[in-house]
Amino acid sequence: MLDLKFIRENPELVKKAIENRHDSAPIDEILRLDIERRQGIIKLDNLRQERKSVSKDREQAPERGRALRVEIQTLEETAKKLDERLSELLLQVPNIPQADVPIGKDDNENVTIRTWGEPKKFDFKPLPHWTLGENLKIIDFERGVKLSGTRFYVLNGLGARLQRSLITFFLELHIDKQGYQERYLPYMVKRECVEASGQLPKFAENIYHDAEEDYWFIGTSEITLTNLHRDEILAKEDLPKHYCAYSACFRREKMSAGKDTRGIKRGHQFDKVEMYKFVEPETSNDELEKLTHDAEEVCQQLGLAYRIRKICTGDIGFASTKSYDIDVWAPGCEEWLEVSSCSNCGDFQARRANVRYRPAPDAKPQFVHTLNGSGLALPRIMIAVMENYQQPDGAIAVPEVLQDFMGVKVIR
């Protein structure tokens, strides 16, 4: 959430940032309600002061005092409604992209800033993962549809083990080498947790929701990790905090209806390992570079060619000030697949979740900065492994870093 004071003092900057995002937000209404609210507060203060004076005058106190009580009560109710409405509108305002974020309309205008490795060349026609999976009987699309409908599938035997091995490999690399602390978190959360991460209200249509209990199913552990220190004040020496978490994730994929329906690229249920950081504000951009390199290392150890793209204003996430995508090459699908998006959210999420730190023992608490990135997202990384490691006979070689987890060197 943006600071209301910041919007008040920089309305044109905020409007321009929203325009560059090709987004919309009710800035004029926010400013109008803010003026009305502040005028109401001044009037309330004056009436309360008058009530104190009147209470000392015994002759006019009863009659005027009753009138003042009614007027004050009415203004307090109005102020409460204005606060609630302002809070609703502020939740609709996206974060301000940093100055070096490319101006652009959509993902076609994202900028490739570096690459690693070369897309693999084959001396045979590489197959897409859906054909490989069905031929090897490790992906069962028919039974997935029978159980749950379209965009669901069943992983059999070594297919299930490949996914489990990837998850374990990701976690062990993040924890043992990169210094993240693991957390296992709920898959269902309260509404305020989803709001704090920036998923609500904008993406409500893509989130599964238990209306009776008002539980929201997470689409990423970013949601739960954002709220891990909700309403806490951290000490300076507690920062930075680096967390990682595995979770199943649930998304309705309503906005991508009709796209990528073949295979396992877009499902309503998928798995992901998330990296998350709480840091001091002045370090957050350096921490973003480190976070991105940590995600890159996963791709490098798997031997997968990838590219890093700086995300433009029209494609950047709602809560982000700056983001990088990591795309790996899938030769069977013949496309680049995004397997991680690493973002610096500034104090946007921390302000919503009220996560602060004290820069010095006697200093006023300040909001931390938060960062998040997939490390990595399945099933797209699984698609890349299957398609890049396929053999002429239709088998799939297991990457060396996964062989101990898999217990086999080839999936036949």
C-alpha positions as CSV (number, residue, x, y, z in Angstrom):
1,M,0.0,0.0,0.0
2,L,1.2,3.5,-0.8
3,D,1.4,6.0,2.0
4,L,-1.6,8.3,1.8
5,K,0.7,11.3,2.6
6,F,2.9,10.3,-0.4
7,I,-0.1,10.3,-2.7
8,R,-1.3,13.6,-1.3
9,E,2.1,15.2,-1.9
10,N,2.9,13.6,-5.2
11,P,-0.4,13.1,-7.1
12,E,0.9,13.6,-10.6
13,L,3.9,11.3,-10.0
14,V,1.5,8.6,-8.8
15,K,-0.9,9.1,-11.7
16,K,2.0,8.9,-14.2
17,A,3.3,5.7,-12.7
18,I,-0.2,4.2,-12.9
19,E,-0.5,5.3,-16.5
20,N,2.9,3.7,-17.3
21,R,1.6,0.5,-15.8
22,H,-1.4,0.7,-18.1
23,D,-3.4,0.3,-15.0
24,S,-6.1,2.3,-13.2
25,A,-6.7,3.6,-9.7
26,P,-9.1,6.1,-8.2
27,I,-6.5,8.7,-7.2
28,D,-8.8,11.7,-7.7
29,E,-11.4,10.1,-5.4
30,I,-8.8,9.3,-2.8
31,L,-7.6,12.9,-2.8
32,R,-11.2,14.2,-2.5
33,L,-12.0,11.9,0.4
34,D,-8.7,12.7,2.1
35,I,-9.6,16.4,2.0
36,E,-13.1,15.7,3.3
37,R,-11.6,13.5,6.1
38,R,-9.1,16.0,7.2
39,Q,-11.7,18.8,7.3
40,G,-13.9,16.5,9.3
41,I,-11.1,15.9,11.8
42,I,-10.6,19.6,12.3
43,K,-14.3,20.2,12.9
44,L,-14.4,17.3,15.3
45,D,-11.4,18.7,17.3
46,N,-13.1,22.1,17.5
47,L,-16.4,20.5,18.7
48,R,-14.6,18.5,21.3
49,Q,-12.8,21.6,22.5
50,E,-16.2,23.4,22.7
51,R,-17.7,20.6,24.6
52,K,-15.0,20.9,27.2
53,S,-15.7,24.6,27.6
54,V,-19.4,24.1,27.7
55,S,-19.1,21.5,30.4
56,K,-17.7,24.3,32.7
57,D,-20.7,26.6,32.1
58,R,-23.5,25.2,34.3
59,E,-26.3,27.4,32.8
60,Q,-25.9,26.3,29.1
61,A,-24.2,23.0,29.7
62,P,-27.2,20.6,29.6
63,E,-28.8,21.8,26.4
64,R,-25.7,22.7,24.4
65,G,-23.9,19.6,25.7
66,R,-26.6,17.3,24.3
67,A,-26.5,19.0,20.9
68,L,-22.7,18.7,20.8
69,R,-22.8,15.0,21.7
70,V,-25.2,14.3,18.8
71,E,-23.1,16.4,16.4
72,I,-19.8,14.8,17.5
73,Q,-21.3,11.3,17.3
74,T,-22.5,12.0,13.7
75,L,-19.1,13.3,12.7
76,E,-17.4,10.3,14.2
77,E,-19.6,7.9,12.3
78,T,-18.9,9.9,9.1
79,A,-15.1,9.9,9.8
80,K,-15.2,6.1,10.4
81,K,-17.0,5.5,7.0
82,L,-14.5,7.8,5.3
83,D,-11.6,5.9,6.8
84,E,-13.1,2.6,5.6
85,R,-13.7,3.9,2.1
86,L,-10.2,5.3,1.9
87,S,-8.7,2.0,3.0
88,E,-10.7,0.2,0.3
89,L,-9.6,2.6,-2.4
90,L,-5.9,2.6,-1.3
91,L,-5.9,-1.2,-1.8
92,Q,-6.6,-0.6,-5.5
93,V,-3.4,1.5,-6.0
94,P,-0.4,-0.4,-7.3
95,N,3.2,0.2,-6.3
96,I,5.4,2.8,-8.0
97,P,8.0,1.3,-10.4
98,Q,11.6,2.4,-9.9
99,A,13.2,4.8,-12.3
100,D,15.2,2.2,-14.2
101,V,12.2,0.0,-14.9
102,P,11.6,0.0,-18.7
103,I,8.5,1.8,-19.9
104,G,6.4,-0.7,-21.9
105,K,2.9,-2.0,-22.5
106,D,3.2,-5.7,-22.0
107,D,5.6,-8.7,-21.8
108,N,6.7,-8.1,-25.4
109,E,8.5,-5.0,-24.2
110,N,10.4,-6.7,-21.3
111,V,14.2,-6.3,-21.8
112,T,16.6,-9.2,-21.8
113,I,19.6,-8.2,-19.8
114,R,21.7,-11.4,-19.8
115,T,21.6,-15.1,-20.8
116,W,23.3,-18.3,-19.6
117,G,24.0,-21.3,-21.7
118,E,22.8,-22.1,-25.2
119,P,19.5,-23.6,-26.1
120,K,20.1,-27.3,-26.6
121,K,20.4,-28.6,-30.1
122,F,19.1,-32.1,-31.0
123,D,19.9,-34.4,-33.9
124,F,16.3,-35.5,-33.8
125,K,12.9,-33.8,-33.5
126,P,12.4,-33.1,-29.8
127,L,9.0,-34.0,-28.4
128,P,6.8,-31.8,-26.2
129,H,6.5,-32.9,-22.6
130,W,2.9,-34.1,-23.0
131,T,3.9,-36.6,-25.6
132,L,7.0,-37.7,-23.5
133,G,4.9,-38.0,-20.4
134,E,2.2,-40.1,-22.0
135,N,4.7,-42.3,-23.8
136,L,6.6,-43.0,-20.6
137,K,3.3,-43.3,-18.6
138,I,4.5,-40.8,-16.1
139,I,1.8,-38.2,-16.8
140,D,-1.9,-39.3,-16.9
141,F,-4.0,-36.5,-18.3
142,E,-7.2,-38.6,-18.7
143,R,-7.4,-39.6,-15.0
144,G,-6.6,-36.0,-13.9
145,V,-9.7,-34.9,-15.9
146,K,-11.7,-37.7,-14.5
147,L,-10.8,-36.7,-11.0
148,S,-11.1,-32.9,-11.1
149,G,-11.7,-31.7,-14.7
150,T,-9.6,-29.8,-17.2
151,R,-6.2,-28.5,-16.2
152,F,-5.6,-31.3,-13.8
153,Y,-3.3,-34.3,-14.2
154,V,-1.9,-37.3,-12.4
155,L,1.9,-37.9,-12.0
156,N,2.8,-41.6,-12.0
157,G,5.8,-43.4,-10.5
158,L,9.0,-41.7,-11.7
159,G,7.0,-38.7,-12.8
160,A,5.9,-38.0,-9.2
161,R,9.4,-38.8,-8.0
162,L,10.9,-36.3,-10.5
163,Q,8.7,-33.6,-9.1
164,R,9.4,-34.5,-5.5
165,S,13.2,-34.7,-6.3
166,L,13.1,-31.2,-7.8
167,I,11.4,-29.8,-4.7
168,T,13.9,-31.4,-2.4
169,F,16.8,-30.2,-4.5
170,F,15.5,-26.6,-4.5
171,L,15.0,-26.6,-0.7
172,E,18.4,-28.2,0.1
173,L,20.3,-25.7,-2.1
174,H,18.5,-22.7,-0.6
175,I,18.9,-23.9,3.0
176,D,22.4,-25.5,3.0
177,K,24.2,-23.3,0.5
178,Q,22.3,-20.0,0.2
179,G,21.4,-19.5,3.8
180,Y,17.6,-19.4,3.8
181,Q,15.5,-20.6,6.7
182,E,12.8,-23.1,5.8
183,R,9.2,-22.7,6.9
184,Y,6.2,-24.9,6.4
185,L,3.1,-22.8,6.2
186,P,-0.7,-23.1,5.9
187,Y,-2.2,-23.3,2.4
188,M,-5.3,-21.4,3.5
189,V,-5.2,-17.9,5.1
190,K,-7.4,-15.1,6.3
191,R,-8.5,-12.3,4.0
192,E,-6.2,-9.7,5.5
193,C,-3.2,-11.9,4.7
194,V,-4.1,-12.0,1.0
195,E,-4.7,-8.2,1.0
196,A,-1.3,-7.6,2.7
197,S,0.5,-9.4,-0.1
198,G,-1.2,-7.4,-2.8
199,Q,-3.4,-10.2,-4.2
200,L,-6.6,-8.7,-3.1
201,P,-8.7,-7.0,-4.3
202,K,-7.2,-7.0,-7.7
203,F,-6.9,-10.7,-8.3
204,A,-10.0,-11.9,-6.4
205,E,-11.4,-13.7,-9.5
206,N,-8.3,-15.9,-9.7
207,I,-8.3,-17.1,-6.1
208,Y,-10.1,-20.1,-4.7
209,H,-12.2,-19.0,-1.7
210,D,-14.1,-20.7,1.1
211,A,-16.9,-18.2,1.6
212,E,-18.3,-19.8,4.8
213,E,-15.0,-19.6,6.8
214,D,-13.6,-16.7,4.7
215,Y,-10.4,-18.7,4.0
216,W,-8.4,-18.0,0.9
217,F,-6.3,-20.7,-0.8
218,I,-2.8,-19.4,-1.5
219,G,-1.5,-19.1,-5.1
220,T,2.1,-18.7,-3.7
221,S,3.9,-18.9,-0.3
222,E,4.7,-15.2,-0.8
223,I,1.2,-14.6,0.7
224,T,2.0,-16.5,4.0
225,L,5.6,-15.4,4.2
226,T,4.5,-11.7,3.9
227,N,2.4,-12.1,7.0
228,L,4.9,-14.2,9.0
229,H,5.9,-11.1,11.0
230,R,2.6,-9.3,10.7
231,D,2.2,-6.5,13.3
232,E,5.7,-7.0,14.7
233,I,8.6,-4.6,15.3
234,L,11.9,-6.3,14.5
235,A,15.3,-5.3,15.8
236,K,17.9,-4.0,13.4
237,E,20.1,-7.0,14.2
238,D,17.3,-9.4,13.2
239,L,17.6,-8.2,9.6
240,P,17.9,-9.4,7.0
241,K,15.6,-12.4,7.3
242,H,15.7,-14.9,4.5
243,Y,13.0,-17.6,4.3
244,C,12.1,-20.3,1.9
245,A,9.0,-22.5,1.8
246,Y,7.5,-25.2,-0.3
247,S,3.8,-25.2,-0.9
248,A,1.0,-26.5,-3.1
249,C,-0.5,-23.5,-4.9
250,F,-4.0,-22.9,-6.2
251,R,-5.1,-20.5,-9.0
252,R,-8.3,-20.4,-11.0
253,E,-6.3,-19.2,-14.1
254,K,-9.5,-17.4,-15.2
255,M,-7.5,-14.6,-16.9
256,S,-5.6,-17.1,-19.0
257,A,-8.7,-19.0,-20.2
258,G,-8.1,-20.6,-23.6
259,K,-4.3,-20.2,-23.4
260,D,-1.7,-23.0,-23.0
261,T,-4.3,-25.7,-22.4
262,R,-2.0,-28.5,-23.7
263,G,0.2,-30.3,-21.2
264,I,0.9,-29.2,-17.6
265,K,2.1,-25.6,-18.1
266,R,-1.0,-24.0,-16.7
267,G,-2.9,-25.9,-14.0
268,H,-5.3,-24.9,-11.2
269,Q,-3.0,-26.7,-8.8
270,F,0.8,-26.7,-8.9
271,D,3.8,-26.8,-6.6
272,K,6.4,-24.1,-5.9
273,V,9.3,-23.3,-3.7
274,E,9.4,-19.6,-2.7
275,M,12.2,-17.4,-1.5
276,Y,11.3,-14.4,0.6
277,K,13.3,-11.6,2.3
278,F,12.7,-9.0,5.0
279,V,15.4,-6.4,4.7
280,E,16.5,-2.8,5.6
281,P,15.3,-0.3,2.9
282,E,18.7,0.8,1.8
283,T,19.8,-2.8,1.0
284,S,16.7,-3.9,-0.9
285,N,18.0,-3.5,-4.4
286,D,21.2,-5.3,-3.6
287,E,19.2,-8.0,-2.0
288,L,17.1,-8.3,-5.2
289,E,20.3,-9.0,-7.2
290,K,21.3,-11.7,-4.7
291,L,17.8,-13.2,-4.8
292,T,17.9,-13.4,-8.6
293,H,21.3,-15.0,-8.6
294,D,20.1,-17.6,-6.1
295,A,17.3,-18.5,-8.5
296,E,19.7,-18.6,-11.4
297,E,22.0,-21.0,-9.5
298,V,19.1,-23.6,-9.5
299,C,18.9,-23.3,-13.3
300,Q,22.7,-23.6,-13.7
301,Q,23.0,-26.7,-11.5
302,L,20.2,-28.3,-13.6
303,G,22.1,-27.3,-16.8
304,L,19.2,-25.4,-18.3
305,A,19.8,-22.5,-20.6
306,Y,18.0,-19.4,-19.5
307,R,17.6,-15.7,-19.9
308,I,17.0,-12.8,-17.4
309,R,14.5,-10.2,-18.4
310,K,13.9,-6.9,-16.7
311,I,10.1,-6.5,-16.5
312,C,8.5,-3.4,-18.0
313,T,6.0,-1.1,-16.4
314,G,3.0,-2.7,-18.2
315,D,3.9,-6.2,-17.0
316,I,5.4,-5.7,-13.6
317,G,3.5,-7.2,-10.6
318,F,1.0,-5.1,-8.7
319,A,3.1,-4.9,-5.5
320,S,6.5,-4.7,-7.2
321,T,8.8,-1.7,-7.7
322,K,11.3,-3.7,-9.8
323,S,11.3,-7.3,-11.1
324,Y,13.3,-9.8,-13.1
325,D,11.9,-12.9,-14.8
326,I,14.0,-16.0,-15.3
327,D,12.9,-17.9,-18.5
328,V,14.2,-21.4,-19.4
329,W,14.2,-22.8,-22.9
330,A,11.8,-25.7,-23.6
331,P,12.8,-27.3,-26.9
332,G,9.7,-29.5,-27.3
333,C,7.2,-26.7,-26.7
334,E,9.6,-24.4,-28.6
335,E,9.2,-21.6,-26.1
336,W,10.7,-19.8,-23.2
337,L,9.1,-20.7,-19.9
338,E,9.1,-18.3,-16.9
339,V,10.2,-20.4,-13.9
340,S,10.9,-17.5,-11.5
341,S,9.9,-13.9,-11.0
342,C,12.1,-12.0,-8.5
343,S,10.7,-8.8,-7.1
344,N,11.5,-5.9,-4.8
345,C,8.2,-4.7,-3.3
346,G,9.7,-1.9,-1.2
347,D,7.6,-1.1,1.8
348,F,4.3,-1.8,-0.1
349,Q,3.6,-5.2,1.5
350,A,5.2,-4.3,4.9
351,R,2.9,-1.3,5.2
352,R,-0.2,-3.4,4.6
353,A,1.0,-6.1,7.0
354,N,2.4,-3.6,9.5
355,V,5.9,-5.2,9.6
356,R,8.4,-2.7,11.0
357,Y,11.9,-2.6,12.4
358,R,13.7,-0.3,14.8
359,P,16.9,1.1,13.2
360,A,18.4,1.9,16.6
361,P,17.2,1.1,20.2
362,D,15.5,4.5,20.7
363,A,14.6,5.2,17.0
364,K,11.1,5.4,15.6
365,P,10.0,2.1,13.9
366,Q,10.2,2.1,10.1
367,F,8.7,-0.3,7.6
368,V,11.0,-3.0,6.3
369,H,11.3,-3.8,2.6
370,T,10.2,-7.2,1.3
371,L,11.4,-9.2,-1.6
372,N,10.1,-12.5,-3.1
373,G,11.1,-14.9,-5.9
374,S,10.3,-18.4,-7.0
375,G,13.1,-20.8,-6.4
376,L,11.7,-22.4,-8.6
377,A,8.1,-22.9,-9.9
378,L,6.8,-26.2,-11.0
379,P,5.6,-27.6,-13.3
380,R,7.4,-25.4,-15.8
381,I,10.8,-26.4,-14.5
382,M,9.7,-30.0,-14.8
383,I,8.7,-29.4,-18.4
384,A,12.1,-27.9,-19.1
385,V,13.9,-30.9,-17.5
386,M,11.8,-33.4,-19.4
387,E,12.2,-31.7,-22.8
388,N,15.9,-30.8,-22.5
389,Y,17.0,-34.2,-21.2
390,Q,15.0,-36.4,-23.6
391,Q,16.9,-39.1,-25.5
392,P,16.5,-40.3,-29.1
393,D,14.7,-43.4,-27.9
394,G,12.1,-41.4,-25.9
395,A,13.7,-41.9,-22.5
396,I,14.6,-39.0,-20.2
397,A,18.0,-38.7,-18.7
398,V,18.0,-37.5,-15.1
399,P,20.2,-34.4,-14.4
400,E,23.2,-35.4,-12.3
401,V,22.1,-33.2,-9.4
402,L,18.8,-35.1,-9.1
403,Q,20.2,-38.6,-9.5
404,D,20.7,-39.3,-5.7
405,F,17.1,-38.1,-5.0
406,M,15.7,-40.1,-7.9
407,G,17.6,-43.3,-7.4
408,V,17.8,-43.8,-11.2
409,K,19.8,-42.2,-14.0
410,V,17.2,-42.6,-16.7
411,I,13.4,-42.5,-16.9
412,R,12.3,-45.2,-19.3
